[in-house]
Amino acid sequence: MQQPTPYTVNIRGRLMDLSVPRVMGILNVTPDSFYAESRQQTDDAIAARAEQLLAEGADIIDLGACSSRPGADDVPADEEKRRLAAALRVIRRHHPEAVVSIDTFRAEVAAYCVEAFGADIINDISGGALDADMFATVARLGVPYVLTHLQGTPQTMQQAPHYEHIVADVLRYFSERVTWLRELGQKDIILDPGFGFGKTLEHNYQLMAHLDELHTFGLPLLVGVSRKSLIYQLLGTTPEGALGGTIALQTLALTKGASLLRVHDVREAAETIRIVKKCWESN
């Protein structure tokens, strides 16, 4: 059982301690995210969801306005910014100290949310592949950046994904991109293996089995498996029926040193962390 390395990331001039794993709660301002409970579109619904996430123990609110489910329709940049701005105004009004991550692959959207609303983290599912300006932009903004592994695009990623060796290929991908980011001056980098993004069922479980090998970079790991198809396809259920499988995989990820869990179900994730932490303390 591997305890997380005591990493820190800089949030608005304050260090967030990752020696105890943190919970990133999902808030989607989209009409089509794969899990309906995460979708909120009115001001009242956004405020209620943010309040729920924080009350249940979320350390970070991950705000997305463009669905990344396989085959999702593209959302124009102006519409993505409009949705995010509306939600950020609500969150900043009700919870000005909340740590907010922006789930976007567009550099202009990232810059807008940080500069206009003080967004704290950029969570890019494309690892910079869908916008050539993203790496330079986050380095200039000086906010933590979640570097995600993705093969293809959200529209194509599940069309027969192929790897020579999934773990080696992901390690190579991160090595190249971490080097690029460091050369641009990016300080805080968080690695996300991208479970469900351009991977077959077998690829996902091979990657989870070898998750601890990603610690070679000396960077915190974010794991997002919440209610995804790698769980409900294996178990023959639906996203709504995948909570038990989600908790099982999150527990495994924690024992392999994950520093952050990106989740729909914050209370259950926070409880899972408390239990695993108690095991570490009792070892």
N, C-alpha and C positions, 0 to 999 in steps of 0.2 A: 504493500500500500504506500503510494508516494504522496507525501504532503506537498502542497503547492509551494514553490519557491517564493520567498517574501519580496515579490516585485512591488513596485509602485508606479502609478501614472499621475501626471500632472493635470489636475482639473482646476482651471482658473486660478493658478498659483498655489493651490493646495494639493498635497500628495494624497492620493487614494491608495490605501494599503490593501494589497491583494494577498497578504499572507493567509487570510481567511477568505475563501472563495466568495465572490460577489454575484448578485442576481441582477440580470438585465431583463426587465419586463417589457413585453411587446405591446405596442399601441399602433395599430394600423389605421390610417385615415384613407382607406380605399374601399371600393364596393366589392372587391373580388379576391381578397386574400383567402388562402385555402381553408383557414380555420375561422369560422364565423364569429366566435366570441372575441376575437382580437380586433374586429372591424368596428370603427366608430367614425361617424361623419358629422353629427351636430355638435355645437358647442357644449351643450349639456352632457351629451354622451362622452365627449372627450374628457371633460372635467371629471365625470364620474369614474371613467376608466383610469385616469391618472391617479385619482384619490385611492381607488382600489389597489392599484399596483404598489403605491407607496405604503399604504396601510398594511399590506400583506408582507412587506419586507423588501421591496425592490430597491436596489442601490442606484440603478440607472433606468431611465425610461428610454426605450429604443423606438423612435418615431419614424414610421415609414409611410410614404404616399404613393408608392409604385410597387405593385405586387411582383414578387420574384418567384411565384409558383411556376412550375414547368408549363410552357405554352402561354403564359400571361401576355395580354395585350400591352404594347408599349404605351406609356403616358408621356405626352409632350412636356418639355422642361417647364414651360410657363404654368401648366396645370399642376405639376408636381410642386412647384414653388408656392402656388396659391394654396394648395391643400396644407402644406407644411406651415406656411405663415399663419393660417387660421388656427391651426392646432397649437403652434408655439405661443401665440398671443394668449390663448386660454391657459396653457400650462404655466407660463411665466406670471400671469395674473394671479392664479390660485396657488402656485408652488414655485416662487421665485428662486429658491435655493435648490430645486431638483436638478440632478445631473441628467442631461438630455443628450442622447446619441441620435444622430441622423442617419437613417438607412437610405443611402443614395449612391449611385455610381457616377453621378455627374458633378464635375468640378464646380460649375457655376452655381449649382444648387447648394453644394457644400459651403462655398464661400458666402452665399446669401444668408444661409441659416446661422453661420458663425458670426458674421459681421453685423447682421441686423437684429439677431435675437440671442446672441451669446451661447449658441449651441456648444456643447462641451466635447463631443467625440464625433468622428465621422466613421461610419460603418459601411464599407464599400464591398458589396458581394462580388464584384468583378475583379478585385485585386488590381485595379488600375487599367484593366484591359479594355474597358468600354469607353474610356475617356483619357486621351493621352496627356491631358493637363492635370489629372487628379493628383499625381505624386507631388508635383511642384506646388500645387495649390495647398495641400495639407501641410507641406513643409513650411510654406509662407504663413499659414494661419497659426501654426504652432499648437495644434490640438492633437490628442491621441488619435491614431488611425488604426482601424481594424482591417487587416489585410487578409482577405478571404481567398481560398482556392476555388476556382471555377473553371470548368472546361466548357467552352462554347459560350452561349448567351442564354438568358432565361427562356427564350423562344426555342432554342435548339438543344439545350444541354442534356436532355434525356433521350435524344435520338442516337441510340447505340454508342454510348460513351466507351472509349477504349484507352487502355494504358498498357505500357510495357510491363510496369510494375507499379502499382498504385502508390505504395509508400515512397519508393525512390523517386517517382515522378513528382509527388507533392513536395518532397524535400528539395528537389532541384528547383521547382517553381518558387518556393519561399526563399531559397538561397539567392536567386537572381534578383528578386524584387526587394528583399531586405537590403541588399547591396545598393540597388538604385536609390532607395529611400534614404539610406545613410549618406550617400554621396550628395544628396540634395539638402541634407541637414535635418531630416525628420528625426525627432528624438523618441517619442513614445510610439511603439508599434506593438499591436496585439495580433496574434495569429489565430485565424479561424480556418480549420481544415475544410470547411464547406460541405458538411454532411448533406447529401441530397442534391448537391449542385454538380451535375455532370458526372454522376456515379451510379452504377448499378447497385442492386441490393448487396451483392457480394463485395463490391468495392467498398461500400460504406462500412461493412463489418470488418473487413481486413484493416481498414484505416483506424477504426476504433481499437482493434486488438493491438495495434502498434502506435497508439497515440503518444505514448511516452517518448518515442523516438524524436518527436518534434521539439523536445526540450533542448536539443542540440544547439538551437539558436539563442538560448538564454532569454527568451521572451515569454510573456504570459500567453496562455492559451484560452481562447473562448470556444465553447462548444454549444452549438445550436442544433438539437435533435428534437425539440419539442413537437410532439404529435405528427412528425413527418412520416412520409411514405415508407421509409426503411423500417419503421415500427409497424404501422397498420397493415402493410402488405404482408410482412412476415407472419403476423398474428391473425390475418384474415378478418380485420375489423375496419374501422373508419377513423378519421382524425378524432371524432368525438369519443371513440372507444379506446384511444391510445394513451391514456394517462398512465396506466400501470407500466406499460413498456417504456414510456418516457422516463419515469422515475428510475427504472432499472438501468437504462443507459446513462442517465445523468450520474447515478451512483458510481457506475464503472468509470466514467470520465473523471470523477473526483478522485478516485483511487489512483488514477494515472496522472494526477497533477493538474487538472484543469483549474484555472483561476477565475473564470467567469462562466456562468450558465445563462444562455439566452432562452427565455421561457415564456409560454403563455400562462402557466399556472404558478404564480409567484409563491403563494403560501406553501405549496407542496415542495417546491424547490428549496425554499428557505429551511423547511423542516428537514429535508434530505441533507443539506449542508450541516445543520446542527448535529444530526446523528453521526455523520461521517467524522466531523470534527471531534465528537466525543470519543470515537474509536481511536483517533490519532492521539488524543490526550491520555487515553487509557493503555496505550501500547507499551 
